[in-house]
Amino acid sequence: MGLLAQSNKSIDNYSYQVREENGDLNNDGKMDKIIVKMDTIDETRPLRLQIFLSQPNGKLTLAVSSTKIIEPQYPVENKGEFNGYQIPSFFIEKGILKMWSEIKGGNITYDFKYQNGNFELIYVNKLTNNATKGYTDENTIFTEAKFDLVTGIRTETDEVSGLAKALEVRKKRILVRPLPKIQDFKFSDKELY
């Protein structure tokens, strides 16, 4: 009886490093690291975010790895066309991991905080050009949506560039529990906030 075996060896094609950021994410006084790498073999050019946390022995250990949080550069649904957006930037400010991304007509920043053993989404700031809202002013109209997921308060402000007073401010309370974890977060979730 002859048996054939297939190797299930996973090949890591995320070989091109696009971003790296260092800072203290878990408030232990040691430098942690964020790395974004691109798979250069896959024609969609997917990206992987990895977060490494420092350990008491000084070494870094992989805490999170996600291929869902960043949109591929050439998504399948675009049939080989570029998605039109820069690869998101990551920053570490006062223990908060910030991810800044371009979106249609603007940008969005997500704040993740390391708590309860996970990186949880705590704040979203979305700025969009909203000239299609029907206002007749010749200046550009922007909508800024600030969503504090900890308190559940979401505030949208419509402003005209150059004017000191807001056109309209809308507030509502939306409780999201449990807070979204970075490893479960998908780039398409931008529509939720």
PyRosetta script that sets phi, psi and omega in degrees:
from pyrosetta import init, pose_from_sequence

init()
pose = pose_from_sequence("MGLLAQSNKSIDNYSYQVREENGDLNNDGKMDKIIVKMDTIDETRPLRLQIFLSQPNGKLTLAVSSTKIIEPQYPVENKGEFNGYQIPSFFIEKGILKMWSEIKGGNITYDFKYQNGNFELIYVNKLTNNATKGYTDENTIFTEAKFDLVTGIRTETDEVSGLAKALEVRKKRILVRPLPKIQDFKFSDKELY")
pose.set_psi(1, 123.3)
pose.set_omega(1, 179.4)
pose.set_phi(2, -98.6)
pose.set_psi(2, 134.7)
pose.set_omega(2, 178.4)
pose.set_phi(3, -116.6)
pose.set_psi(3, 137.6)
pose.set_omega(3, 174.8)
pose.set_phi(4, -111.4)
pose.set_psi(4, 137.7)
pose.set_omega(4, 178.8)
pose.set_phi(5, -120.1)
pose.set_psi(5, 139.6)
pose.set_omega(5, 175.6)
pose.set_phi(6, -103.4)
pose.set_psi(6, 141.4)
pose.set_omega(6, 177.1)
pose.set_phi(7, -83.1)
pose.set_psi(7, 127.0)
pose.set_omega(7, 176.9)
pose.set_phi(8, -95.6)
pose.set_psi(8, 24.6)
pose.set_omega(8, -178.4)
pose.set_phi(9, -63.3)
pose.set_psi(9, 123.8)
pose.set_omega(9, -180.0)
pose.set_phi(10, -84.2)
pose.set_psi(10, 126.7)
pose.set_omega(10, -179.9)
pose.set_phi(11, -98.0)
pose.set_psi(11, 126.3)
pose.set_omega(11, -179.8)
pose.set_phi(12, -92.2)
pose.set_psi(12, 105.7)
pose.set_omega(12, 179.8)
pose.set_phi(13, -96.2)
pose.set_psi(13, 5.2)
pose.set_omega(13, 177.1)
pose.set_phi(14, -79.1)
pose.set_psi(14, 79.9)
pose.set_omega(14, -170.7)
pose.set_phi(15, -108.5)
pose.set_psi(15, -15.8)
pose.set_omega(15, -176.8)
pose.set_phi(16, -102.1)
pose.set_psi(16, 114.2)
pose.set_omega(16, -178.6)
pose.set_phi(17, -80.1)
pose.set_psi(17, 124.7)
pose.set_omega(17, -177.1)
pose.set_phi(18, -101.7)
pose.set_psi(18, -40.4)
pose.set_omega(18, -177.5)
pose.set_phi(19, -138.4)
pose.set_psi(19, 150.0)
pose.set_omega(19, 170.6)
pose.set_phi(20, -148.4)
pose.set_psi(20, 135.5)
pose.set_omega(20, 178.6)
pose.set_phi(21, -139.5)
pose.set_psi(21, 140.6)
pose.set_omega(21, 179.1)
pose.set_phi(22, -122.7)
pose.set_psi(22, 144.8)
pose.set_omega(22, 178.2)
pose.set_phi(23, 170.9)
pose.set_psi(23, 172.6)
pose.set_omega(23, -178.0)
pose.set_phi(24, -90.7)
pose.set_psi(24, 110.6)
pose.set_omega(24, -178.9)
pose.set_phi(25, -97.8)
pose.set_psi(25, -25.5)
pose.set_omega(25, -174.9)
pose.set_phi(26, -113.3)
pose.set_psi(26, 19.6)
pose.set_omega(26, 175.0)
pose.set_phi(27, 52.8)
pose.set_psi(27, 41.0)
pose.set_omega(27, 176.7)
pose.set_phi(28, -107.8)
pose.set_psi(28, 4.6)
pose.set_omega(28, 178.9)
pose.set_phi(29, 80.5)
pose.set_psi(29, 3.1)
pose.set_omega(29, -179.2)
pose.set_phi(30, -113.6)
pose.set_psi(30, 154.2)
pose.set_omega(30, -178.0)
pose.set_phi(31, -75.7)
pose.set_psi(31, 127.3)
pose.set_omega(31, 172.9)
pose.set_phi(32, -103.3)
pose.set_psi(32, 171.8)
pose.set_omega(32, -174.1)
pose.set_phi(33, -139.6)
pose.set_psi(33, 141.3)
pose.set_omega(33, 173.3)
pose.set_phi(34, -119.4)
pose.set_psi(34, 133.0)
pose.set_omega(34, 178.8)
pose.set_phi(35, -131.1)
pose.set_psi(35, 135.3)
pose.set_omega(35, 172.4)
pose.set_phi(36, -116.2)
pose.set_psi(36, 124.7)
pose.set_omega(36, 178.3)
pose.set_phi(37, -124.1)
pose.set_psi(37, 152.1)
pose.set_omega(37, 179.6)
pose.set_phi(38, -109.2)
pose.set_psi(38, 141.8)
pose.set_omega(38, 171.8)
pose.set_phi(39, -85.2)
pose.set_psi(39, 110.3)
pose.set_omega(39, -176.0)
pose.set_phi(40, -88.2)
pose.set_psi(40, -5.5)
pose.set_omega(40, 178.4)
pose.set_phi(41, -87.9)
pose.set_psi(41, -44.4)
pose.set_omega(41, 179.5)
pose.set_phi(42, -67.2)
pose.set_psi(42, 129.0)
pose.set_omega(42, -175.7)
pose.set_phi(43, -67.8)
pose.set_psi(43, -16.7)
pose.set_omega(43, 177.1)
pose.set_phi(44, -81.3)
pose.set_psi(44, -11.3)
pose.set_omega(44, -178.8)
pose.set_phi(45, 55.1)
pose.set_psi(45, 59.6)
pose.set_omega(45, 177.3)
pose.set_phi(46, -68.3)
pose.set_psi(46, 159.1)
pose.set_omega(46, -178.6)
pose.set_phi(47, -123.4)
pose.set_psi(47, 148.7)
pose.set_omega(47, 179.6)
pose.set_phi(48, -125.3)
pose.set_psi(48, 129.9)
pose.set_omega(48, 173.8)
pose.set_phi(49, -97.8)
pose.set_psi(49, 131.5)
pose.set_omega(49, 174.6)
pose.set_phi(50, -128.2)
pose.set_psi(50, 136.7)
pose.set_omega(50, 177.6)
pose.set_phi(51, -118.8)
pose.set_psi(51, 124.5)
pose.set_omega(51, 179.6)
pose.set_phi(52, -112.1)
pose.set_psi(52, 127.8)
pose.set_omega(52, 178.5)
pose.set_phi(53, -104.5)
pose.set_psi(53, 143.0)
pose.set_omega(53, 178.5)
pose.set_phi(54, -73.4)
pose.set_psi(54, 146.5)
pose.set_omega(54, 179.6)
pose.set_phi(55, -111.2)
pose.set_psi(55, 164.6)
pose.set_omega(55, 179.0)
pose.set_phi(56, -55.6)
pose.set_psi(56, -29.3)
pose.set_omega(56, 179.9)
pose.set_phi(57, -81.2)
pose.set_psi(57, 1.8)
pose.set_omega(57, 177.2)
pose.set_phi(58, 91.6)
pose.set_psi(58, -9.4)
pose.set_omega(58, -179.7)
pose.set_phi(59, -86.0)
pose.set_psi(59, 157.3)
pose.set_omega(59, 176.7)
pose.set_phi(60, -97.3)
pose.set_psi(60, 138.1)
pose.set_omega(60, 177.8)
pose.set_phi(61, -123.3)
pose.set_psi(61, 139.6)
pose.set_omega(61, 179.1)
pose.set_phi(62, -65.6)
pose.set_psi(62, 121.0)
pose.set_omega(62, 179.4)
pose.set_phi(63, -102.2)
pose.set_psi(63, -36.7)
pose.set_omega(63, -177.4)
pose.set_phi(64, -145.5)
pose.set_psi(64, 141.1)
pose.set_omega(64, 172.7)
pose.set_phi(65, -139.2)
pose.set_psi(65, 126.5)
pose.set_omega(65, -177.7)
pose.set_phi(66, -141.1)
pose.set_psi(66, 134.7)
pose.set_omega(66, 173.3)
pose.set_phi(67, -108.6)
pose.set_psi(67, 3.3)
pose.set_omega(67, -176.8)
pose.set_phi(68, -97.0)
pose.set_psi(68, -21.4)
pose.set_omega(68, -171.2)
pose.set_phi(69, -76.0)
pose.set_psi(69, -25.3)
pose.set_omega(69, -178.3)
pose.set_phi(70, -115.7)
pose.set_psi(70, 130.8)
pose.set_omega(70, 179.6)
pose.set_phi(71, -68.6)
pose.set_psi(71, 137.3)
pose.set_omega(71, 175.2)
pose.set_phi(72, -58.3)
pose.set_psi(72, 152.7)
pose.set_omega(72, -178.9)
pose.set_phi(73, -67.2)
pose.set_psi(73, -30.5)
pose.set_omega(73, -179.9)
pose.set_phi(74, -128.9)
pose.set_psi(74, 73.3)
pose.set_omega(74, -174.8)
pose.set_phi(75, -58.5)
pose.set_psi(75, 147.7)
pose.set_omega(75, -179.2)
pose.set_phi(76, -53.8)
pose.set_psi(76, -42.6)
pose.set_omega(76, -177.5)
pose.set_phi(77, -66.3)
pose.set_psi(77, -15.4)
pose.set_omega(77, 176.4)
pose.set_phi(78, -89.7)
pose.set_psi(78, 1.2)
pose.set_omega(78, 176.4)
pose.set_phi(79, 51.1)
pose.set_psi(79, 51.1)
pose.set_omega(79, 175.9)
pose.set_phi(80, 89.2)
pose.set_psi(80, -3.1)
pose.set_omega(80, -180.0)
pose.set_phi(81, -89.8)
pose.set_psi(81, 147.9)
pose.set_omega(81, 177.5)
pose.set_phi(82, -62.1)
pose.set_psi(82, 143.3)
pose.set_omega(82, -178.1)
pose.set_phi(83, -73.5)
pose.set_psi(83, -12.7)
pose.set_omega(83, 175.7)
pose.set_phi(84, 88.8)
pose.set_psi(84, -0.1)
pose.set_omega(84, -175.4)
pose.set_phi(85, -119.8)
pose.set_psi(85, 149.4)
pose.set_omega(85, 173.4)
pose.set_phi(86, -67.7)
pose.set_psi(86, 157.3)
pose.set_omega(86, 172.5)
pose.set_phi(87, -68.5)
pose.set_psi(87, 131.7)
pose.set_omega(87, -177.2)
pose.set_phi(88, -53.4)
pose.set_psi(88, 150.5)
pose.set_omega(88, 175.1)
pose.set_phi(89, -101.4)
pose.set_psi(89, 148.7)
pose.set_omega(89, 179.1)
pose.set_phi(90, -122.6)
pose.set_psi(90, 140.1)
pose.set_omega(90, 179.6)
pose.set_phi(91, -136.2)
pose.set_psi(91, 151.5)
pose.set_omega(91, 173.4)
pose.set_phi(92, -117.8)
pose.set_psi(92, 117.2)
pose.set_omega(92, -180.0)
pose.set_phi(93, -131.3)
pose.set_psi(93, 117.8)
pose.set_omega(93, 178.2)
pose.set_phi(94, 50.8)
pose.set_psi(94, 44.5)
pose.set_omega(94, 177.1)
pose.set_phi(95, 80.1)
pose.set_psi(95, 2.3)
pose.set_omega(95, -179.9)
pose.set_phi(96, -104.3)
pose.set_psi(96, 132.2)
pose.set_omega(96, 174.4)
pose.set_phi(97, -88.7)
pose.set_psi(97, 118.1)
pose.set_omega(97, -179.5)
pose.set_phi(98, -108.4)
pose.set_psi(98, 132.9)
pose.set_omega(98, 176.5)
pose.set_phi(99, -118.3)
pose.set_psi(99, 115.6)
pose.set_omega(99, 179.0)
pose.set_phi(100, -103.4)
pose.set_psi(100, 126.8)
pose.set_omega(100, -178.1)
pose.set_phi(101, -132.4)
pose.set_psi(101, 147.5)
pose.set_omega(101, 169.7)
pose.set_phi(102, -79.0)
pose.set_psi(102, 144.9)
pose.set_omega(102, 172.9)
pose.set_phi(103, -136.6)
pose.set_psi(103, 172.1)
pose.set_omega(103, -179.1)
pose.set_phi(104, -59.5)
pose.set_psi(104, 119.9)
pose.set_omega(104, 177.4)
pose.set_phi(105, 75.1)
pose.set_psi(105, 15.5)
pose.set_omega(105, 179.3)
pose.set_phi(106, 171.5)
pose.set_psi(106, -144.5)
pose.set_omega(106, 179.3)
pose.set_phi(107, -151.1)
pose.set_psi(107, 165.7)
pose.set_omega(107, -178.9)
pose.set_phi(108, -142.5)
pose.set_psi(108, 140.3)
pose.set_omega(108, 177.3)
pose.set_phi(109, -122.2)
pose.set_psi(109, 128.0)
pose.set_omega(109, 177.3)
pose.set_phi(110, -107.9)
pose.set_psi(110, 136.0)
pose.set_omega(110, 175.4)
pose.set_phi(111, -110.3)
pose.set_psi(111, 123.2)
pose.set_omega(111, 177.7)
pose.set_phi(112, -114.9)
pose.set_psi(112, 135.0)
pose.set_omega(112, 178.8)
pose.set_phi(113, -119.3)
pose.set_psi(113, 137.4)
pose.set_omega(113, 178.1)
pose.set_phi(114, -79.1)
pose.set_psi(114, 110.6)
pose.set_omega(114, 178.9)
pose.set_phi(115, -154.0)
pose.set_psi(115, 151.0)
pose.set_omega(115, -179.2)
pose.set_phi(116, 55.4)
pose.set_psi(116, 31.2)
pose.set_omega(116, 177.8)
pose.set_phi(117, 77.2)
pose.set_psi(117, 8.3)
pose.set_omega(117, -178.3)
pose.set_phi(118, -138.6)
pose.set_psi(118, 162.0)
pose.set_omega(118, 170.0)
pose.set_phi(119, -92.6)
pose.set_psi(119, 111.7)
pose.set_omega(119, -175.9)
pose.set_phi(120, -108.8)
pose.set_psi(120, 141.2)
pose.set_omega(120, 177.7)
pose.set_phi(121, -71.9)
pose.set_psi(121, 121.0)
pose.set_omega(121, -178.3)
pose.set_phi(122, -116.1)
pose.set_psi(122, -19.6)
pose.set_omega(122, -175.0)
pose.set_phi(123, -155.6)
pose.set_psi(123, 142.5)
pose.set_omega(123, 177.1)
pose.set_phi(124, -133.3)
pose.set_psi(124, 133.0)
pose.set_omega(124, 175.4)
pose.set_phi(125, -125.7)
pose.set_psi(125, 116.8)
pose.set_omega(125, -175.1)
pose.set_phi(126, -121.2)
pose.set_psi(126, 126.6)
pose.set_omega(126, 179.1)
pose.set_phi(127, -121.1)
pose.set_psi(127, 121.9)
pose.set_omega(127, -178.9)
pose.set_phi(128, -130.9)
pose.set_psi(128, 148.5)
pose.set_omega(128, 172.1)
pose.set_phi(129, -79.5)
pose.set_psi(129, 119.3)
pose.set_omega(129, -172.5)
pose.set_phi(130, -119.8)
pose.set_psi(130, 42.9)
pose.set_omega(130, -175.8)
pose.set_phi(131, -65.2)
pose.set_psi(131, -15.0)
pose.set_omega(131, -177.8)
pose.set_phi(132, -86.2)
pose.set_psi(132, 7.4)
pose.set_omega(132, -176.8)
pose.set_phi(133, -74.3)
pose.set_psi(133, -10.2)
pose.set_omega(133, 176.5)
pose.set_phi(134, 102.5)
pose.set_psi(134, 1.9)
pose.set_omega(134, 175.9)
pose.set_phi(135, -70.5)
pose.set_psi(135, 147.3)
pose.set_omega(135, -175.3)
pose.set_phi(136, -98.0)
pose.set_psi(136, -3.4)
pose.set_omega(136, 179.3)
pose.set_phi(137, -63.3)
pose.set_psi(137, 143.6)
pose.set_omega(137, -177.9)
pose.set_phi(138, -75.1)
pose.set_psi(138, -18.3)
pose.set_omega(138, -179.9)
pose.set_phi(139, -75.7)
pose.set_psi(139, 159.7)
pose.set_omega(139, 179.0)
pose.set_phi(140, -70.6)
pose.set_psi(140, 139.0)
pose.set_omega(140, 179.5)
pose.set_phi(141, -107.3)
pose.set_psi(141, 132.0)
pose.set_omega(141, 179.0)
pose.set_phi(142, -119.0)
pose.set_psi(142, 146.2)
pose.set_omega(142, 171.5)
pose.set_phi(143, -117.9)
pose.set_psi(143, 125.8)
pose.set_omega(143, 175.3)
pose.set_phi(144, -111.2)
pose.set_psi(144, 122.9)
pose.set_omega(144, 177.6)
pose.set_phi(145, -111.5)
pose.set_psi(145, 121.4)
pose.set_omega(145, 177.2)
pose.set_phi(146, -114.3)
pose.set_psi(146, 123.7)
pose.set_omega(146, -176.4)
pose.set_phi(147, -125.8)
pose.set_psi(147, 108.3)
pose.set_omega(147, 175.6)
pose.set_phi(148, -90.4)
pose.set_psi(148, 101.5)
pose.set_omega(148, -175.9)
pose.set_phi(149, -69.8)
pose.set_psi(149, -22.1)
pose.set_omega(149, 179.0)
pose.set_phi(150, -69.0)
pose.set_psi(150, -46.5)
pose.set_omega(150, 179.7)
pose.set_phi(151, -88.3)
pose.set_psi(151, -22.6)
pose.set_omega(151, -177.6)
pose.set_phi(152, 85.8)
pose.set_psi(152, 7.0)
pose.set_omega(152, -178.1)
pose.set_phi(153, -89.0)
pose.set_psi(153, 123.9)
pose.set_omega(153, 176.6)
pose.set_phi(154, -117.5)
pose.set_psi(154, 123.1)
pose.set_omega(154, -178.5)
pose.set_phi(155, -120.4)
pose.set_psi(155, 127.0)
pose.set_omega(155, 174.9)
pose.set_phi(156, -112.6)
pose.set_psi(156, 131.0)
pose.set_omega(156, -180.0)
pose.set_phi(157, -126.8)
pose.set_psi(157, 124.5)
pose.set_omega(157, 174.4)
pose.set_phi(158, -96.4)
pose.set_psi(158, 128.2)
pose.set_omega(158, -179.0)
pose.set_phi(159, -134.4)
pose.set_psi(159, 149.8)
pose.set_omega(159, 172.9)
pose.set_phi(160, -103.6)
pose.set_psi(160, 132.3)
pose.set_omega(160, -179.5)
pose.set_phi(161, -60.5)
pose.set_psi(161, 134.1)
pose.set_omega(161, 179.3)
pose.set_phi(162, 94.6)
pose.set_psi(162, -13.6)
pose.set_omega(162, 178.3)
pose.set_phi(163, -101.8)
pose.set_psi(163, 140.0)
pose.set_omega(163, -177.9)
pose.set_phi(164, -78.3)
pose.set_psi(164, -30.3)
pose.set_omega(164, -175.2)
pose.set_phi(165, -96.4)
pose.set_psi(165, 137.2)
pose.set_omega(165, 178.3)
pose.set_phi(166, -70.5)
pose.set_psi(166, 146.0)
pose.set_omega(166, 176.4)
pose.set_phi(167, -72.0)
pose.set_psi(167, -42.9)
pose.set_omega(167, -177.0)
pose.set_phi(168, -156.9)
pose.set_psi(168, 142.7)
pose.set_omega(168, 175.6)
pose.set_phi(169, -127.9)
pose.set_psi(169, 127.4)
pose.set_omega(169, 178.7)
pose.set_phi(170, -122.1)
pose.set_psi(170, 133.5)
pose.set_omega(170, 178.8)
pose.set_phi(171, -126.7)
pose.set_psi(171, 140.4)
pose.set_omega(171, 172.5)
pose.set_phi(172, -150.4)
pose.set_psi(172, 161.6)
pose.set_omega(172, -179.3)
pose.set_phi(173, -109.9)
pose.set_psi(173, 124.7)
pose.set_omega(173, 179.2)
pose.set_phi(174, -132.6)
pose.set_psi(174, 113.3)
pose.set_omega(174, 179.0)
pose.set_phi(175, -91.6)
pose.set_psi(175, 125.2)
pose.set_omega(175, 177.2)
pose.set_phi(176, -114.7)
pose.set_psi(176, 110.3)
pose.set_omega(176, 179.6)
pose.set_phi(177, -135.3)
pose.set_psi(177, 137.0)
pose.set_omega(177, -9.8)
pose.set_phi(178, -68.0)
pose.set_psi(178, 163.1)
pose.set_omega(178, 177.2)
pose.set_phi(179, -62.8)
pose.set_psi(179, 139.2)
pose.set_omega(179, -179.5)
pose.set_phi(180, -60.3)
pose.set_psi(180, 138.3)
pose.set_omega(180, 178.1)
pose.set_phi(181, -95.1)
pose.set_psi(181, 145.5)
pose.set_omega(181, -175.7)
pose.set_phi(182, -59.0)
pose.set_psi(182, -35.5)
pose.set_omega(182, -178.3)
pose.set_phi(183, -71.2)
pose.set_psi(183, -17.8)
pose.set_omega(183, 178.4)
pose.set_phi(184, -98.4)
pose.set_psi(184, -9.7)
pose.set_omega(184, -174.2)
pose.set_phi(185, -74.7)
pose.set_psi(185, 135.0)
pose.set_omega(185, 178.8)
pose.set_phi(186, -115.6)
pose.set_psi(186, 149.2)
pose.set_omega(186, -179.6)
pose.set_phi(187, -57.7)
pose.set_psi(187, -29.2)
pose.set_omega(187, 179.6)
pose.set_phi(188, -72.9)
pose.set_psi(188, -11.1)
pose.set_omega(188, 179.6)
pose.set_phi(189, -67.4)
pose.set_psi(189, -10.1)
pose.set_omega(189, 178.3)
pose.set_phi(190, -57.4)
pose.set_psi(190, -25.7)
pose.set_omega(190, 179.2)
pose.set_phi(191, -70.9)
pose.set_psi(191, -20.2)
pose.set_omega(191, -179.3)
pose.set_phi(192, -77.4)
pose.set_psi(192, -19.7)
pose.set_omega(192, -172.4)
pose.set_phi(193, -117.0)
pose.dump_pdb("model.pdb")
